[in-house]
Amino acid sequence: MLALPSSRPQRVTDGEDTRRLARYVLSGSRTRPVLVVTARGNAHDAWNDVEAIAALTGGALDVVLLDGAGRTVDGADETFNAALAADGHGTPGVYNGAARLYPAPPAATTLYYLDTAAHRGRLIADLLRRDDDAATGPSAAPSEDAVRRFVERSDETRSYDLEELRRRHPAHVIRTKAEARELADLLLSPERRKPVVVVSRSAGSRRTCVDVDLISTMLHGLAATVMLDSNEAISEFKRHVAQPAWVFGDAGRVFPADASWNDPKARMRLFLPNEHVSRMLLTNIMIKDALLLVADGLRERISENRVDHTNRTE
């Protein structure tokens, strides 16, 4: 059963305890800050974080884990947030593996994420502050090693950085006339079943208008990604495809898995750099368009297989 205030970390898995916690957080007579931590999905690992935080802060605040993996309730964070919302004062909730610090007395709150070392470092740095009226830190600071172990814990859910993703499956780079002709042949082949992303880079540009290596990695196995990286290759490519499909300068196109685009009257979307659209956003839009074409192709093949199966059974 929930027991607050307490120098020991609390684990809430019961609906009534969850509502009791909400009432405690909202109480105007509360004299201690409360850190409410949520578990991502059914993970129990968050309890290790809660115990570590309680130890590092020396019991100077109440630390509570909303554990949706309990036997009696699923979605303890939803129950907690609903109880806060019912109060009508707009007190923000917490969810999906994050943590929120509710100061005493109730005031503006801060949401913290716990999924990376940088995020955990920010949380601990704030909790260990002892230099202002809102401080929550213990009377004696914990050792640097203890803080480091919490921030850099080895069981951290791995998150990929962009550099690692780019190195996994870099884009095909085309610089010669022969390579450009091979690209045109691939695009015009009736046997091609996957979309192709084609991006060009002008001679004066340091980098392409989109992140071609990231696109290539994200679409690996679903679509090919190619970069035209010389004026020679760009000019040769233009000789073999219809004008609406040209890619030159700093631009890109996503070619569907058929040759219907190779028509003087065809209309193909052209991706261009824009001061109002970041490079990463343009990258994501190209990935989205390619995935939509992949989905269209899958639906067509499923439909064809159904028709073929029906014809054989009749």
Secondary structure as GFF3:
##gff-version 3
##sequence-region A 1 314
A	DSSP	beta_strand	10	12	.	.	.	ID=ss1
A	DSSP	alpha_helix	15	26	.	.	.	ID=ss2
A	DSSP	beta_strand	34	38	.	.	.	ID=ss3
A	DSSP	alpha_helix	46	56	.	.	.	ID=ss4
A	DSSP	beta_strand	62	66	.	.	.	ID=ss5
A	DSSP	alpha_helix	76	87	.	.	.	ID=ss6
A	DSSP	beta_strand	99	102	.	.	.	ID=ss7
A	DSSP	beta_strand	110	112	.	.	.	ID=ss8
A	DSSP	alpha_helix	117	127	.	.	.	ID=ss9
A	DSSP	alpha_helix	144	151	.	.	.	ID=ss10
A	DSSP	alpha_helix	162	168	.	.	.	ID=ss11
A	DSSP	beta_strand	172	174	.	.	.	ID=ss12
A	DSSP	alpha_helix	177	188	.	.	.	ID=ss13
A	DSSP	beta_strand	196	200	.	.	.	ID=ss14
A	DSSP	alpha_helix	212	218	.	.	.	ID=ss15
A	DSSP	beta_strand	224	228	.	.	.	ID=ss16
A	DSSP	alpha_helix	231	240	.	.	.	ID=ss17
A	DSSP	three_ten_helix	243	245	.	.	.	ID=ss18
A	DSSP	beta_strand	251	255	.	.	.	ID=ss19
A	DSSP	alpha_helix	279	313	.	.	.	ID=ss20
###
